Structures are given as C-alpha cells and as structure tokens.
Amino acid sequence: MKNNIIKSLLEKYYIKEMSNWENINADLIITDPPFGIEFTGKNRNYHRNRNNVVNGYIEWKVKEYTNEIRQLLETIKKNLKENGQALIFSGWNNSNIIHNEILKFKGLTLRGKMYWTYNFAPACKLRPAHNIYEIFWVTKGEKWYYHKRCSTIHCKEGEPNLTTLIFKRDYKMNMPKYPTRLPFNLLQCLLEHFSNEKDLIFDPLAGSGMLGIVAHILKRNFVLGDLNKNGKIVFKALLKYYLKN
Ligand SMILES: C[S@@+](CC[C@H](N)C(=O)[O-])C[C@H]1O[C@@H](n2cnc3c(N)ncnc32)[C@H](O)[C@@H]1O
C-alpha cells in the first residue's frame, strides 16, 4: 500500500526544463531559483557530510541571471490560475535583480516581501555570514487568499507577522542530500497561510521536492519539476522517511 502511494507521488515529479511547462493552472507556486553565485552544493561550510550530497545541481551564471529570472517569471505566469499567487525565494546576493524584474514584469504584481532566517552556525564561526533568504510574494490577479494563522511556531509563539519567518534547517543524517533543501516547517507555514486543502501547488525548480512532500501531508495536490534527475532520488528517500514517520 505504502509502496503504491510512493509510486504515485513519484510520478508527480518530472525531469523538465522550467520554460517547457504550460497551463498547470496552479493555485500556488513556491519556488527557489539558483542563487547565481557559482554555488556547487558541495561547499565546505555546510553542516553535512559532503559525500551524501547528490550531484547535478544546475546553477545559473551571473551574466545570465537576469534572463533566467525573466524566464522563471514567464513560467510562473503561464502556469498560475487567474487568482493564483507565487512565493519566490532569493538569496541576498541577487535579490535586487529579482525585485527589479518582478517590478518590470507585466502580468504579475508584487504584494510583499518576507524574510526567512535560519541557522548557519558552521559558517558564522569562520567568517561573517548571512543567514537570510528573501521571499517575494506575487499575485497574478486582484483576488487571492491568505489565512491569518498557521499551526507552526510562527503563529504559536510570539507575535505572528508576515515579515520574519524563523525556522531552523532540518538536517537529516545518513540520507542522500540535496543542496539548499528547504525545511519542512517553513514550507508548512507558507502552505497554511497561502493555500487551502486540495489546492494545486507547483514548483518548476523543485530540487529535493520537499515542497511536494509537505503539500501531500497537508492534503494539497502538487506537481514538481527539475532538470536534475538526482533531485528525484532525494525526493524518493525523503518520501520514504516522511511517510514512515
Ligand atoms: C535552489 S534549488 C531548489 C531547492 C529546493 N527548493 C529544495 O527544497 O530542495 C534550484 C533548483 O533549480 C534547478 N534548475 C536550475 N535551472 C533549471 C531549469 N532551467 N529547469 C529546471 N530546473 C532547473 C536546479 O537543478 C536546482 O535543483
């Protein structure tokens, strides 16, 4: 039974170039583009055994970054429902490019910006290091939904706000690892605020596919894509882990 569920969930992860997607009709897109900093995923300052990190992560060249972001915005527009919305992650280095391109882009409107802060202690011990991501919130139309409360520490502790999201990365031992995998609780917080049960959630740059796992557990449907076939290997290992636990 569990094997059948895993098989059917694996079929929702496609090895596909982001600009080849059309008419997915998603309610919510959450996506985390490459940083454009010649990131390999195998950097020494990460808190993990490098031998477990899979290969094949596709980085975007600095000189091509603006163009890639434009293509990502096209992909978002083509695959969102009329009243759909998207959350686009960005490292700090090139967030100015993402911000400017969203403002120039016709067909998506910037509604706000959030900051996710996370633990990055191994690097901070060595040198000054940022532990922040920006998350751009864009919508396609004039109507969208937003739930005031989620069931994570974001709303359970302190004052809930849509500015700062504080979640630790959830490292997994002795499993295939994907560079930059997003943590469960952060995705749970975003899905609970910005979507409803049965909604279709889409990520054309899915990496480990962590978004699909959280979406499934929260009773949302999902479609994922990435050009790196090793992402799907990590996705399978994570599915087994989370469906067992
Ligand atoms: C920052 S990672 C996403 C990590 C993901 N959020 C996770 O939780 O594991 C960006 C991903 O974009 C993929 N990618 C880069 N260019 C792509 C393209 N043109 N089409 C599809 N995937 C691409 C990379 O292989 C990488 O897996």
The ligand as an SDF file (V2000), in Angstrom:
LIG
                    3D

 27 29  0  0  0  0  0  0  0  0999 V2000
   17.8210   26.2430   -5.0320 C   0  0  0  0  0  0  0  0  0  0  0  0
   17.4890   24.7470   -5.8380 S   0  0  0  0  0  0  0  0  0  0  0  0
   15.8750   24.2840   -5.2830 C   0  0  0  0  0  0  0  0  0  0  0  0
   15.9180   23.5320   -3.9630 C   0  0  0  0  0  0  0  0  0  0  0  0
   14.5280   23.1240   -3.4870 C   0  0  0  0  0  0  0  0  0  0  0  0
   13.7500   24.2780   -3.1000 N   0  0  0  0  0  0  0  0  0  0  0  0
   14.5790   22.1160   -2.3560 C   0  0  0  0  0  0  0  0  0  0  0  0
   13.8660   22.3300   -1.3190 O   0  0  0  0  0  0  0  0  0  0  0  0
   15.2710   21.1130   -2.4720 O   0  0  0  0  0  0  0  0  0  0  0  0
   17.2060   25.2480   -7.5110 C   0  0  0  0  0  0  0  0  0  0  0  0
   16.9660   24.1100   -8.4750 C   0  0  0  0  0  0  0  0  0  0  0  0
   16.7240   24.6000   -9.7880 O   0  0  0  0  0  0  0  0  0  0  0  0
   17.1620   23.6000  -10.7200 C   0  0  0  0  0  0  0  0  0  0  0  0
   17.2460   24.2110  -12.0600 N   0  0  0  0  0  0  0  0  0  0  0  0
   18.1030   25.1800  -12.4690 C   0  0  0  0  0  0  0  0  0  0  0  0
   17.7980   25.5680  -13.7290 N   0  0  0  0  0  0  0  0  0  0  0  0
   16.7300   24.8460  -14.1240 C   0  0  0  0  0  0  0  0  0  0  0  0
   15.9360   24.8410  -15.3090 C   0  0  0  0  0  0  0  0  0  0  0  0
   16.2040   25.6580  -16.3490 N   0  0  0  0  0  0  0  0  0  0  0  0
   14.8900   23.9890  -15.3770 N   0  0  0  0  0  0  0  0  0  0  0  0
   14.5950   23.1560  -14.3370 C   0  0  0  0  0  0  0  0  0  0  0  0
   15.3060   23.1170  -13.1770 N   0  0  0  0  0  0  0  0  0  0  0  0
   16.3720   23.9630  -13.0710 C   0  0  0  0  0  0  0  0  0  0  0  0
   18.4920   23.1460  -10.1070 C   0  0  0  0  0  0  0  0  0  0  0  0
   18.9020   21.8910  -10.6020 O   0  0  0  0  0  0  0  0  0  0  0  0
   18.1360   23.1380   -8.6190 C   0  0  0  0  0  0  0  0  0  0  0  0
   17.7060   21.8650   -8.2220 O   0  0  0  0  0  0  0  0  0  0  0  0
  1  2  1  0
  2  3  1  0
  2 10  1  0
  3  4  1  0
  4  5  1  0
  5  6  1  0
  5  7  1  0
  7  8  2  0
  7  9  1  0
 10 11  1  0
 11 12  1  0
 11 26  1  0
 12 13  1  0
 13 14  1  0
 13 24  1  0
 14 15  1  0
 14 23  1  0
 15 16  2  0
 16 17  1  0
 17 18  1  0
 17 23  2  0
 18 19  1  0
 18 20  2  0
 20 21  1  0
 21 22  2  0
 22 23  1  0
 24 25  1  0
 24 26  1  0
 26 27  1  0
M  CHG  2   2   1   9  -1
M  END
$$$$
